[in-house]
Amino acid sequence: MSGSKPDILWSPHHADRYVICDSELGLYRIGPVGSGETKAGALPLSVETAATLLAINSDTPYMKCVAWYPKHEPECLLAVGQANGRVVLTSLGQSHNSKCKELMGKEFVPKHARQCNTLAWNPVDSNWLAAGLDKHRADFSVLIWDISSKFSPEASVAAEKIRLSSGDTDSGLVVTKPLYELGQNDACLSLCWLPRDQKLLLAGMHRNLAIFDLRNTSQKTFVNTKAIQGVTVDPHFPDRVASFFEGQVAIWDLRKFEKPVLTLTEQPKPLTKVAWCPTRMGLLATLTRDSNIIRLYDMQHTPTPIGDETEPTIIERSVQPSNSLIGSFAWHPTSQNRMVVVSAANRAMTDFTVFERISLAWSSTTSLMWACGRHLYECAEEVGGEGTVEKDIATKMRQRAQSRYGHDTVQVWKNHLLAGGDDPQLKSLWYTLFFMKQYTEDMEQKQQGSKQALVYSGIKNIVKSSSGTTENRRCWSGSDRQTDVPRFHSEERSLALRLCGWINRGPDINVEPFLRSLEGEGEWERAAAVALFNLDIRRAIQILNKGASAERGDLNLNVVAMALSGYTDEKSSLWREMCSSLRLQLKNPYLCVMFAFLTSEPGTYDGVLYESSVAVTDRVAFACMFLNDAQLPRYMEKLTSEMKEVGNLEGILLTGLTKDGVDLMESYVDRTGDVQTASFCMLKGSPGEVVKDPRVQCWIENYRNLLDAWRFWHKRAEFDIHRSKLDPSSKPLAQVFVSCNFCGKSISYSCSAMPHQGRGFSQYGVSGSPTKSKVTSCPGCRKPLPRCALCLMNMGTPVSNCPGTGHGTGKSDEKVDLTRENKLAQFNNWFTWCHNCRHGGHAGHILSWFRDHTECPVSACTCKCMQLDTTGNLVPSDSH
């Protein structure tokens, strides 16, 4: 290889050793940087690896090709092909056993001197070494040598072909008679043994690729081609071979050796090396002259019917191991997608790993999977973990769908419990929808339809229409102070309080039931605040004392109750001064707003209204009680804008199910991705124009697609039924109908339009009395309907409901009452046919037939109809 580019050979039995072949042979060991095996003078190959020089061999000049002995013993034995055609066995300074010493220095000399182009050891019978030489008119170009002087030939090999080297000069180290001679008057540029048979040798001759069978050397299989260089067999597919000529690579299939199965894109410069990856199926690397990139071809095979000459799919990419021009490369024999590259100029080496293209796949159950080489990785959510990481919204929606979340249309508020009951926004939303529904039902009983639409427009619009607001002043209940506090009252404000959940049905403002429910839930601070806002300071103190004495109660509530009991309305009092300065140190927001309310001037309650930690329902109810007609709409407008901006579901109380409500829900969906809640919310008593909004339709369709992706087909059907009840316009039209072969009109639609036939499908004798006439012809053109392949009766003739009597015909079948379960048409009478062979009949007959048969019931038809239905074996995930 003197004067030419270097080459690399990996050791076949040491994964950490390789040889650089140039004007001399250099043995290197690769290892991690800083390890004990890596010496101080090691050459860095990458950030993590370095190479240590173990041995140098300069005894074999004029090297043209090198091949490493494939077996473990003798170790580090190399065959070197020289410019004069000689093949020399040499080693790299390793400890030699007796067998290695016998082979060291042995030479195999052809009759006529010419360049040795390629060498190949037989991988099975490792004593055989094939050498490819240049052309000579009186000699063979493919010589197969036996490196062992003790070679014992098989009986099938003629004895005269074998001549051992014992009589030569140099003490038997020169062998001149090869074991086999092939390819007379031709040149051999490349060689490789075929792994499927140790006696088959593939050679790239001067004008053809030839397969030599050593069992019959007089015959050869060949194909004329220019792609004769660098022949190499795919280690994962023994029948696939690659070769090249100039800048073009040809891929051959030895089972169809007439022409290449694939020709890769021609490169602008001549190729110098092609190599299959030993660790990755179908990956071919190519190198062109004077280039710093290696081009990779990934051959993806798709199963095709026998006889189809379709080319495999090729994914082409380029990698750049280093900036310098590449002299040669070699794949690592065991490490996946790893190679060592040597530069052409300064012989610098680089350890490089080809990273796979990573393909990601999201599972509908929120698992993330990706493939990288041979490894398949999965990232899934922890099940049952108590970690701080919140569950993905898709996981939440899936669990809620299994618990029939959103389907409770009577006790609407219970839907938040079906969602887990731990989300305060969902709780507020479903209670708001429940109160809206409750009020609507009351108005229906009173036949006041105009107010039904008003309640779904939200409190913001309700208070805008407020008229007849009255101001009254009330004294504190349970206090010695006689200060009057101004409060405002109107019918619309009472409705708002009811939607907030503070009061129940009836004209009186009675918050006592609400306080008892809060006490039952352990929300002592909130209950005390609501009592205080209703000017009942004694009730508030009572609630706080009760909360302090309750199990797991906060004893500090007694201190708060004591502070409340000292309330005074004197503006300059020490109590007011201390409460104003210390209230912000209270951790509970409701305790904080209680003292803010007591220390505020009438009409200026910003400390209560803008405390974001207090529930929106409580702030809105407080505003409806204490803000006048000028202040209230402004506050509602401001609060609504704030809720819409952050997508807080508590704001539905303000916006209602209007366009503003859709805007708020859009912000919520953008923030959380919860299309499930958005779909159910917009369907609950929503006006038609809101449901027709494209955004609402998008959420509904996305949720339906999610249910289908989870294979919750029953749940999706329930959702469609639920949707059609709440939004009749969403009921889909028939997607499939039976049409006439002659006129193309729908048979079912035409028949349902006939007044004397009763409702749809009655012409098939399935919905009326047995005396009704049956229709066995198209109502449009009067041509007969097709016949059932089994009973041979025209379709439309009613059949027995029992599958076992599918072949019965005549009046006995006509008298069977098939109207049980009150369906339009019993399934046994449905039109059923195969989309492949177009044969069919009554569904009951067809199902009965395929219980015992696999082929079509029509004579001479071999179609396996039922097996063509790929969805027949799918089981829905939500089936019980």
Solvent accessible surface area in square Angstrom, and as a share of the most:
residue,aa,sasa,rsa
1,M,20,0.09
2,S,57,0.37
3,G,91,0.87
4,S,54,0.35
5,K,68,0.29
6,P,2,0.01
7,D,37,0.19
8,I,2,0.01
9,L,45,0.22
10,W,26,0.09
11,S,0,0.00
12,P,67,0.42
13,H,28,0.13
14,H,54,0.24
15,A,45,0.35
16,D,45,0.23
17,R,43,0.16
18,Y,0,0.00
19,V,0,0.00
20,I,17,0.08
21,C,0,0.00
22,D,20,0.10
23,S,71,0.46
24,E,68,0.31
25,L,0,0.00
26,G,7,0.07
27,L,0,0.00
28,Y,30,0.11
29,R,48,0.17
30,I,9,0.04
31,G,9,0.08
32,P,83,0.52
33,V,84,0.48
34,G,73,0.70
35,S,36,0.23
36,G,84,0.81
37,E,93,0.42
38,T,20,0.12
39,K,128,0.54
40,A,118,0.91
41,G,71,0.68
42,A,20,0.16
43,L,85,0.42
44,P,103,0.64
45,L,8,0.04
46,S,44,0.29
47,V,143,0.82
48,E,133,0.59
49,T,20,0.12
50,A,6,0.05
51,A,0,0.00
52,T,7,0.04
53,L,79,0.39
54,L,57,0.29
55,A,18,0.14
56,I,94,0.48
57,N,12,0.06
58,S,74,0.48
59,D,118,0.61
60,T,8,0.04
61,P,68,0.43
62,Y,146,0.55
63,M,2,0.01
64,K,71,0.30
65,C,13,0.08
66,V,17,0.10
67,A,10,0.08
68,W,19,0.07
69,Y,5,0.02
70,P,39,0.24
71,K,83,0.35
72,H,122,0.55
73,E,98,0.44
74,P,0,0.00
75,E,49,0.22
76,C,0,0.00
77,L,0,0.00
78,L,0,0.00
79,A,0,0.00
80,V,0,0.00
81,G,0,0.00
82,Q,18,0.08
83,A,39,0.30
84,N,66,0.34
85,G,2,0.02
86,R,80,0.29
87,V,1,0.00
88,V,15,0.08
89,L,0,0.00
90,T,8,0.05
91,S,2,0.02
92,L,2,0.01
93,G,68,0.65
94,Q,37,0.16
95,S,111,0.72
96,H,64,0.28
97,N,65,0.33
98,S,84,0.54
99,K,96,0.41
100,C,3,0.02
101,K,133,0.56
102,E,102,0.46
103,L,11,0.06
104,M,56,0.25
105,G,35,0.33
106,K,10,0.04
107,E,42,0.19
108,F,0,0.00
109,V,25,0.14
110,P,11,0.07
111,K,134,0.57
112,H,64,0.29
113,A,79,0.62
114,R,23,0.08
115,Q,65,0.29
116,C,0,0.00
117,N,31,0.16
118,T,19,0.11
119,L,19,0.09
120,A,13,0.10
121,W,20,0.07
122,N,0,0.00
123,P,65,0.41
124,V,89,0.51
125,D,39,0.20
126,S,12,0.08
127,N,41,0.21
128,W,9,0.03
129,L,0,0.00
130,A,0,0.00
131,A,1,0.01
132,G,0,0.00
133,L,1,0.01
134,D,47,0.24
135,K,110,0.47
136,H,52,0.23
137,R,209,0.76
138,A,64,0.49
139,D,4,0.02
140,F,52,0.22
141,S,0,0.00
142,V,0,0.00
143,L,4,0.02
144,I,0,0.00
145,W,2,0.01
146,D,19,0.10
147,I,1,0.01
148,S,27,0.18
149,S,53,0.35
150,K,164,0.70
151,F,29,0.12
152,S,94,0.60
153,P,53,0.33
154,E,91,0.41
155,A,113,0.88
156,S,93,0.60
157,V,23,0.13
158,A,41,0.32
159,A,83,0.64
160,E,140,0.63
161,K,78,0.33
162,I,33,0.17
163,R,152,0.55
164,L,78,0.39
165,S,7,0.05
166,S,99,0.64
167,G,77,0.74
168,D,35,0.18
169,T,108,0.63
170,D,94,0.49
171,S,113,0.73
172,G,15,0.15
173,L,66,0.33
174,V,25,0.14
175,V,10,0.05
176,T,59,0.34
177,K,65,0.28
178,P,6,0.04
179,L,8,0.04
180,Y,9,0.04
181,E,44,0.20
182,L,5,0.03
183,G,12,0.12
184,Q,113,0.50
185,N,82,0.42
186,D,24,0.12
187,A,11,0.08
188,C,0,0.00
189,L,63,0.31
190,S,7,0.05
191,L,12,0.06
192,C,18,0.11
193,W,15,0.05
194,L,1,0.01
195,P,70,0.44
196,R,122,0.45
197,D,37,0.19
198,Q,53,0.24
199,K,15,0.06
200,L,22,0.11
201,L,0,0.00
202,L,0,0.00
203,A,0,0.00
204,G,0,0.00
205,M,0,0.00
206,H,89,0.40
207,R,170,0.62
208,N,19,0.10
209,L,0,0.00
210,A,0,0.00
211,I,17,0.09
212,F,6,0.02
213,D,38,0.20
214,L,8,0.04
215,R,143,0.52
216,N,68,0.35
217,T,43,0.25
218,S,101,0.65
219,Q,124,0.55
220,K,83,0.35
221,T,78,0.45
222,F,104,0.43
223,V,18,0.11
224,N,113,0.58
225,T,28,0.16
226,K,144,0.61
227,A,10,0.08
228,I,10,0.05
229,Q,67,0.30
230,G,29,0.28
231,V,9,0.05
232,T,30,0.18
233,V,22,0.13
234,D,1,0.00
235,P,76,0.48
236,H,62,0.28
237,F,54,0.23
238,P,54,0.34
239,D,22,0.11
240,R,10,0.04
241,V,0,0.00
242,A,0,0.00
243,S,0,0.00
244,F,11,0.05
245,F,79,0.33
246,E,88,0.39
247,G,3,0.03
248,Q,72,0.32
249,V,4,0.02
250,A,7,0.05
251,I,2,0.01
252,W,2,0.01
253,D,15,0.08
254,L,12,0.06
255,R,150,0.55
256,K,103,0.43
257,F,18,0.07
258,E,135,0.60
259,K,127,0.54
260,P,46,0.29
261,V,48,0.28
262,L,11,0.06
263,T,66,0.39
264,L,7,0.03
265,T,88,0.51
266,E,108,0.48
267,Q,17,0.07
268,P,134,0.84
269,K,93,0.40
270,P,36,0.22
271,L,12,0.06
272,T,58,0.34
273,K,47,0.20
274,V,11,0.06
275,A,17,0.13
276,W,14,0.05
277,C,2,0.01
278,P,42,0.26
279,T,7,0.04
280,R,45,0.17
281,M,123,0.55
282,G,2,0.02
283,L,9,0.05
284,L,0,0.00
285,A,0,0.00
286,T,3,0.02
287,L,1,0.01
288,T,22,0.13
289,R,115,0.42
290,D,70,0.36
291,S,14,0.09
292,N,42,0.22
293,I,53,0.27
294,I,0,0.00
295,R,59,0.22
296,L,1,0.01
297,Y,4,0.01
298,D,14,0.08
299,M,9,0.04
300,Q,67,0.30
301,H,110,0.49
302,T,87,0.50
303,P,139,0.87
304,T,64,0.37
305,P,95,0.59
306,I,184,0.93
307,G,69,0.66
308,D,69,0.36
309,E,136,0.61
310,T,85,0.49
311,E,121,0.54
312,P,24,0.15
313,T,76,0.44
314,I,51,0.26
315,I,67,0.34
316,E,68,0.31
317,R,57,0.21
318,S,54,0.35
319,V,15,0.09
320,Q,89,0.40
321,P,16,0.10
322,S,29,0.19
323,N,135,0.69
324,S,47,0.30
325,L,85,0.42
326,I,2,0.01
327,G,6,0.06
328,S,5,0.03
329,F,0,0.00
330,A,10,0.08
331,W,16,0.06
332,H,6,0.03
333,P,47,0.29
334,T,89,0.52
335,S,36,0.23
336,Q,46,0.21
337,N,5,0.02
338,R,45,0.17
339,M,0,0.00
340,V,0,0.00
341,V,3,0.01
342,V,0,0.00
343,S,4,0.02
344,A,23,0.18
345,A,88,0.68
346,N,109,0.56
347,R,90,0.33
348,A,48,0.37
349,M,18,0.08
350,T,30,0.18
351,D,16,0.08
352,F,45,0.19
353,T,53,0.31
354,V,4,0.02
355,F,151,0.63
356,E,28,0.13
357,R,136,0.50
358,I,101,0.51
359,S,71,0.46
360,L,122,0.61
361,A,60,0.47
362,W,181,0.64
363,S,43,0.28
364,S,43,0.28
365,T,59,0.34
366,T,17,0.10
367,S,17,0.11
368,L,38,0.19
369,M,63,0.28
370,W,68,0.24
371,A,38,0.29
372,C,36,0.21
373,G,30,0.29
374,R,159,0.58
375,H,104,0.47
376,L,121,0.60
377,Y,96,0.37
378,E,105,0.47
379,C,71,0.42
380,A,59,0.46
381,E,57,0.25
382,E,140,0.63
383,V,148,0.85
384,G,67,0.65
385,G,44,0.42
386,E,171,0.77
387,G,56,0.54
388,T,143,0.83
389,V,134,0.77
390,E,128,0.57
391,K,93,0.39
392,D,64,0.33
393,I,44,0.22
394,A,21,0.16
395,T,24,0.14
396,K,47,0.20
397,M,6,0.03
398,R,62,0.23
399,Q,87,0.38
400,R,20,0.07
401,A,5,0.04
402,Q,96,0.43
403,S,46,0.30
404,R,115,0.42
405,Y,1,0.00
406,G,0,0.00
407,H,25,0.11
408,D,39,0.20
409,T,53,0.31
410,V,104,0.60
411,Q,70,0.31
412,V,3,0.02
413,W,60,0.21
414,K,81,0.34
415,N,0,0.00
416,H,11,0.05
417,L,95,0.47
418,L,64,0.32
419,A,15,0.12
420,G,57,0.55
421,G,35,0.34
422,D,118,0.61
423,D,49,0.25
424,P,98,0.61
425,Q,41,0.18
426,L,3,0.01
427,K,62,0.26
428,S,16,0.10
429,L,1,0.00
430,W,0,0.00
431,Y,57,0.22
432,T,4,0.02
433,L,4,0.02
434,F,31,0.13
435,F,36,0.15
436,M,0,0.00
437,K,54,0.23
438,Q,39,0.17
439,Y,20,0.08
440,T,17,0.10
441,E,67,0.30
442,D,18,0.09
443,M,10,0.05
444,E,95,0.43
445,Q,150,0.67
446,K,128,0.54
447,Q,161,0.72
448,Q,72,0.32
449,G,45,0.43
450,S,97,0.63
451,K,62,0.26
452,Q,42,0.19
453,A,76,0.59
454,L,51,0.25
455,V,0,0.00
456,Y,25,0.09
457,S,20,0.13
458,G,0,0.00
459,I,0,0.00
460,K,14,0.06
461,N,47,0.24
462,I,0,0.00
463,V,7,0.04
464,K,113,0.48
465,S,60,0.39
466,S,24,0.16
467,S,84,0.54
468,G,63,0.61
469,T,34,0.20
470,T,79,0.46
471,E,98,0.44
472,N,71,0.36
473,R,141,0.51
474,R,99,0.36
475,C,60,0.36
476,W,16,0.06
477,S,45,0.29
478,G,39,0.37
479,S,28,0.18
480,D,133,0.69
481,R,94,0.34
482,Q,134,0.60
483,T,46,0.27
484,D,61,0.32
485,V,15,0.09
486,P,14,0.09
487,R,14,0.05
488,F,34,0.14
489,H,69,0.31
490,S,4,0.03
491,E,114,0.51
492,E,30,0.14
493,R,3,0.01
494,S,21,0.13
495,L,14,0.07
496,A,0,0.00
497,L,6,0.03
498,R,23,0.08
499,L,1,0.01
500,C,7,0.04
501,G,13,0.12
502,W,2,0.01
503,I,9,0.05
504,N,91,0.47
505,R,137,0.50
506,G,47,0.45
507,P,120,0.75
508,D,108,0.56
509,I,61,0.31
510,N,81,0.42
511,V,16,0.09
512,E,52,0.23
513,P,42,0.27
514,F,30,0.12
515,L,4,0.02
516,R,135,0.49
517,S,54,0.35
518,L,4,0.02
519,E,19,0.09
520,G,71,0.68
521,E,97,0.44
522,G,37,0.35
523,E,54,0.24
524,W,38,0.13
525,E,32,0.14
526,R,39,0.14
527,A,0,0.00
528,A,0,0.00
529,A,0,0.00
530,V,1,0.00
531,A,1,0.00
532,L,0,0.00
533,F,2,0.01
534,N,13,0.07
535,L,0,0.00
536,D,45,0.23
537,I,6,0.03
538,R,158,0.58
539,R,33,0.12
540,A,0,0.00
541,I,35,0.18
542,Q,101,0.45
543,I,0,0.00
544,L,0,0.00
545,N,66,0.34
546,K,102,0.43
547,G,0,0.00
548,A,3,0.03
549,S,94,0.61
550,A,34,0.26
551,E,157,0.71
552,R,236,0.86
553,G,28,0.27
554,D,69,0.36
555,L,132,0.66
556,N,96,0.49
557,L,3,0.01
558,N,65,0.34
559,V,88,0.50
560,V,11,0.07
561,A,3,0.03
562,M,136,0.61
563,A,37,0.29
564,L,0,0.00
565,S,73,0.47
566,G,39,0.37
567,Y,21,0.08
568,T,11,0.07
569,D,47,0.24
570,E,97,0.44
571,K,146,0.62
572,S,108,0.70
573,S,18,0.11
574,L,126,0.63
575,W,44,0.15
576,R,30,0.11
577,E,112,0.50
578,M,86,0.38
579,C,16,0.09
580,S,53,0.34
581,S,69,0.44
582,L,83,0.41
583,R,44,0.16
584,L,126,0.63
585,Q,135,0.60
586,L,58,0.29
587,K,202,0.86
588,N,45,0.23
589,P,34,0.21
590,Y,23,0.09
591,L,13,0.07
592,C,8,0.05
593,V,0,0.00
594,M,0,0.00
595,F,10,0.04
596,A,3,0.02
597,F,9,0.04
598,L,5,0.03
599,T,26,0.15
600,S,30,0.19
601,E,77,0.34
602,P,79,0.50
603,G,22,0.21
604,T,82,0.48
605,Y,6,0.02
606,D,91,0.47
607,G,26,0.25
608,V,2,0.01
609,L,7,0.03
610,Y,101,0.39
611,E,44,0.20
612,S,85,0.55
613,S,75,0.49
614,V,4,0.02
615,A,29,0.22
616,V,2,0.01
617,T,15,0.09
618,D,1,0.01
619,R,8,0.03
620,V,0,0.00
621,A,0,0.00
622,F,0,0.00
623,A,0,0.00
624,C,1,0.01
625,M,4,0.02
626,F,3,0.01
627,L,5,0.03
628,N,53,0.27
629,D,75,0.39
630,A,61,0.47
631,Q,47,0.21
632,L,3,0.01
633,P,39,0.25
634,R,159,0.58
635,Y,9,0.03
636,M,0,0.00
637,E,73,0.33
638,K,121,0.51
639,L,4,0.02
640,T,3,0.02
641,S,63,0.41
642,E,71,0.32
643,M,6,0.03
644,K,51,0.22
645,E,143,0.64
646,V,77,0.44
647,G,0,0.00
648,N,24,0.13
649,L,1,0.00
650,E,25,0.11
651,G,0,0.00
652,I,0,0.00
653,L,1,0.00
654,L,0,0.00
655,T,0,0.00
656,G,0,0.00
657,L,0,0.00
658,T,31,0.18
659,K,135,0.57
660,D,37,0.19
661,G,0,0.00
662,V,1,0.01
663,D,31,0.16
664,L,0,0.00
665,M,0,0.00
666,E,61,0.27
667,S,32,0.21
668,Y,12,0.04
669,V,17,0.10
670,D,113,0.58
671,R,130,0.47
672,T,39,0.23
673,G,30,0.29
674,D,0,0.00
675,V,17,0.10
676,Q,0,0.00
677,T,0,0.00
678,A,0,0.00
679,S,0,0.00
680,F,0,0.00
681,C,0,0.00
682,M,0,0.00
683,L,2,0.01
684,K,16,0.07
685,G,39,0.38
686,S,18,0.12
687,P,45,0.29
688,G,38,0.37
689,E,129,0.58
690,V,10,0.06
691,V,5,0.03
692,K,139,0.59
693,D,26,0.13
694,P,108,0.68
695,R,59,0.22
696,V,0,0.00
697,Q,52,0.23
698,C,69,0.41
699,W,16,0.05
700,I,0,0.00
701,E,67,0.30
702,N,65,0.34
703,Y,5,0.02
704,R,50,0.18
705,N,88,0.45
706,L,44,0.22
707,L,2,0.01
708,D,48,0.25
709,A,54,0.42
710,W,4,0.01
711,R,92,0.34
712,F,1,0.00
713,W,75,0.26
714,H,95,0.42
715,K,20,0.08
716,R,63,0.23
717,A,44,0.34
718,E,61,0.27
719,F,0,0.00
720,D,34,0.18
721,I,98,0.50
722,H,15,0.07
723,R,26,0.09
724,S,26,0.17
725,K,153,0.65
726,L,63,0.31
727,D,13,0.07
728,P,101,0.64
729,S,85,0.55
730,S,23,0.15
731,K,146,0.62
732,P,100,0.63
733,L,159,0.79
734,A,61,0.47
735,Q,165,0.73
736,V,125,0.72
737,F,98,0.41
738,V,34,0.19
739,S,53,0.34
740,C,10,0.06
741,N,129,0.66
742,F,126,0.52
743,C,51,0.31
744,G,47,0.46
745,K,117,0.50
746,S,14,0.09
747,I,2,0.01
748,S,13,0.08
749,Y,111,0.42
750,S,32,0.20
751,C,0,0.00
752,S,53,0.34
753,A,81,0.63
754,M,35,0.16
755,P,126,0.79
756,H,128,0.57
757,Q,11,0.05
758,G,33,0.32
759,R,119,0.43
760,G,16,0.15
761,F,64,0.27
762,S,2,0.01
763,Q,0,0.00
764,Y,9,0.03
765,G,23,0.22
766,V,0,0.00
767,S,18,0.12
768,G,20,0.20
769,S,58,0.38
770,P,64,0.41
771,T,126,0.73
772,K,80,0.34
773,S,69,0.45
774,K,81,0.34
775,V,15,0.09
776,T,41,0.24
777,S,25,0.16
778,C,1,0.01
779,P,17,0.11
780,G,41,0.40
781,C,44,0.26
782,R,153,0.56
783,K,90,0.38
784,P,83,0.52
785,L,5,0.03
786,P,73,0.46
787,R,149,0.54
788,C,0,0.00
789,A,24,0.19
790,L,26,0.13
791,C,13,0.08
792,L,115,0.57
793,M,58,0.26
794,N,27,0.14
795,M,7,0.03
796,G,3,0.03
797,T,14,0.08
798,P,6,0.04
799,V,4,0.02
800,S,17,0.11
801,N,39,0.20
802,C,68,0.41
803,P,51,0.32
804,G,69,0.66
805,T,72,0.42
806,G,7,0.07
807,H,120,0.54
808,G,32,0.31
809,T,65,0.38
810,G,45,0.43
811,K,155,0.66
812,S,82,0.53
813,D,11,0.06
814,E,50,0.22
815,K,143,0.60
816,V,59,0.34
817,D,80,0.42
818,L,4,0.02
819,T,44,0.25
820,R,148,0.54
821,E,132,0.59
822,N,122,0.63
823,K,101,0.43
824,L,96,0.48
825,A,11,0.09
826,Q,16,0.07
827,F,96,0.40
828,N,19,0.10
829,N,7,0.04
830,W,127,0.44
831,F,35,0.15
832,T,47,0.27
833,W,98,0.34
834,C,16,0.10
835,H,138,0.62
836,N,100,0.51
837,C,26,0.16
838,R,160,0.58
839,H,62,0.28
840,G,15,0.15
841,G,3,0.03
842,H,1,0.01
843,A,1,0.01
844,G,4,0.03
845,H,6,0.03
846,I,15,0.08
847,L,70,0.35
848,S,32,0.21
849,W,61,0.22
850,F,27,0.11
851,R,150,0.55
852,D,119,0.61
853,H,82,0.36
854,T,72,0.42
855,E,70,0.31
856,C,8,0.05
857,P,25,0.16
858,V,47,0.27
859,S,101,0.65
860,A,113,0.87
861,C,24,0.14
862,T,102,0.59
863,C,16,0.10
864,K,86,0.37
865,C,18,0.11
866,M,84,0.38
867,Q,115,0.51
868,L,96,0.48
869,D,73,0.38
870,T,116,0.67
871,T,89,0.52
872,G,55,0.53
873,N,136,0.70
874,L,91,0.45
875,V,92,0.53
876,P,27,0.17
877,S,54,0.35
878,D,8,0.04
879,S,48,0.31
880,H,215,0.96
